[in-house]
Every structure is written in C-alpha cells, then in structure tokens.
C-alpha cells in the first residue's frame, strides 16, 4: 500500500478523485473540487479517506 503525499491525486469509493491536502497517521484529507463534475455530485468540498481505501493515481503538475 502506497501512502499518498501532499498534492497527490487519489481515487477512492467508486471512482471519486481528489487532491491530498493533508496526510495524517491513518488517513488523508482530500479536496474533491478537483473533479470536473464536483458541483453535480453535491458533495462536501473535503473528505477524510483511510490509507487502506484509496490508490494514488498521479500528482499535480506545477507550473
């Protein structure tokens, strides 16, 4: 299991994606506004995801 780092993009729970904003001992705090359809899904802006429940799919590119 790879633990995400700050700024990584993760996927979890049926295809939801987000950007890691904080890494805790057992979980990460994720910004869900990264998704194009965020407003359509009517979700909270941030959520907490346990390290066991996501996979890292990339990292944000810096300009």
KAKARA-V673924 format. One record per pair of residues at least 24 apart in sequence whose C-alpha atoms are under 10 Angstrom apart, sorted by the first residue. I is the first residue (numbers start at 0). J is the second residue. D is the distance in whole Angstrom. If there is no record, write none. Layout:
i->I j->J d->D
i->I j->J d->D
This chain:
i->0 j->50 d->8
i->0 j->51 d->7
i->0 j->52 d->10
i->0 j->53 d->9
i->0 j->54 d->8
i->0 j->55 d->10
i->1 j->50 d->8
i->1 j->51 d->9
i->1 j->53 d->9
i->1 j->54 d->7
i->1 j->55 d->7
i->2 j->26 d->9
i->2 j->27 d->9
i->2 j->49 d->10
i->2 j->50 d->6
i->2 j->51 d->9
i->2 j->53 d->9
i->2 j->54 d->8
i->2 j->55 d->8
i->3 j->27 d->8
i->3 j->50 d->8
i->3 j->53 d->9
i->3 j->54 d->8
i->3 j->55 d->6
i->3 j->56 d->10
i->3 j->57 d->10
i->3 j->58 d->9
i->4 j->55 d->9
i->4 j->58 d->9
i->5 j->29 d->10
i->5 j->58 d->9
i->5 j->59 d->10
i->6 j->30 d->10
i->6 j->57 d->9
i->6 j->58 d->6
i->6 j->59 d->6
i->6 j->60 d->9
i->6 j->61 d->10
i->7 j->55 d->7
i->7 j->56 d->8
i->7 j->57 d->6
i->7 j->58 d->4
i->7 j->59 d->6
i->7 j->60 d->10
i->8 j->33 d->9
i->8 j->53 d->10
i->8 j->54 d->9
i->8 j->55 d->6
i->8 j->56 d->6
i->8 j->57 d->5
i->8 j->58 d->5
i->8 j->59 d->7
i->9 j->48 d->10
i->9 j->52 d->10
i->9 j->53 d->6
i->9 j->54 d->6
i->9 j->55 d->4
i->9 j->56 d->5
i->9 j->57 d->7
i->9 j->58 d->9
i->10 j->48 d->10
i->10 j->52 d->9
i->10 j->53 d->6
i->10 j->54 d->6
i->10 j->55 d->7
i->10 j->56 d->7
i->10 j->57 d->9
i->11 j->48 d->8
i->11 j->49 d->10
i->11 j->51 d->10
i->11 j->52 d->6
i->11 j->53 d->5
i->11 j->54 d->7
i->11 j->55 d->9
i->12 j->48 d->9
i->12 j->52 d->7
i->12 j->53 d->8
i->14 j->53 d->10
i->15 j->53 d->10
i->16 j->53 d->9
i->16 j->54 d->10
i->16 j->55 d->10
i->16 j->56 d->9
i->17 j->44 d->10
i->17 j->45 d->9
i->17 j->46 d->9
i->17 j->55 d->10
i->17 j->56 d->10
i->18 j->45 d->9
i->18 j->55 d->10
i->18 j->57 d->9
i->18 j->58 d->8
i->18 j->59 d->8
i->19 j->45 d->10
i->19 j->46 d->10
i->19 j->47 d->10
i->19 j->48 d->10
i->19 j->55 d->10
i->19 j->58 d->9
i->19 j->59 d->10
i->20 j->45 d->9
i->21 j->47 d->9
i->22 j->47 d->10
i->22 j->48 d->10
i->22 j->50 d->9
i->23 j->47 d->10
i->23 j->48 d->10
i->23 j->49 d->9
i->23 j->50 d->9
i->24 j->49 d->9
i->24 j->50 d->9
i->25 j->49 d->6
i->25 j->50 d->6
i->25 j->51 d->9
i->26 j->50 d->5
i->26 j->51 d->8
i->26 j->52 d->9
i->26 j->53 d->10
i->27 j->53 d->10
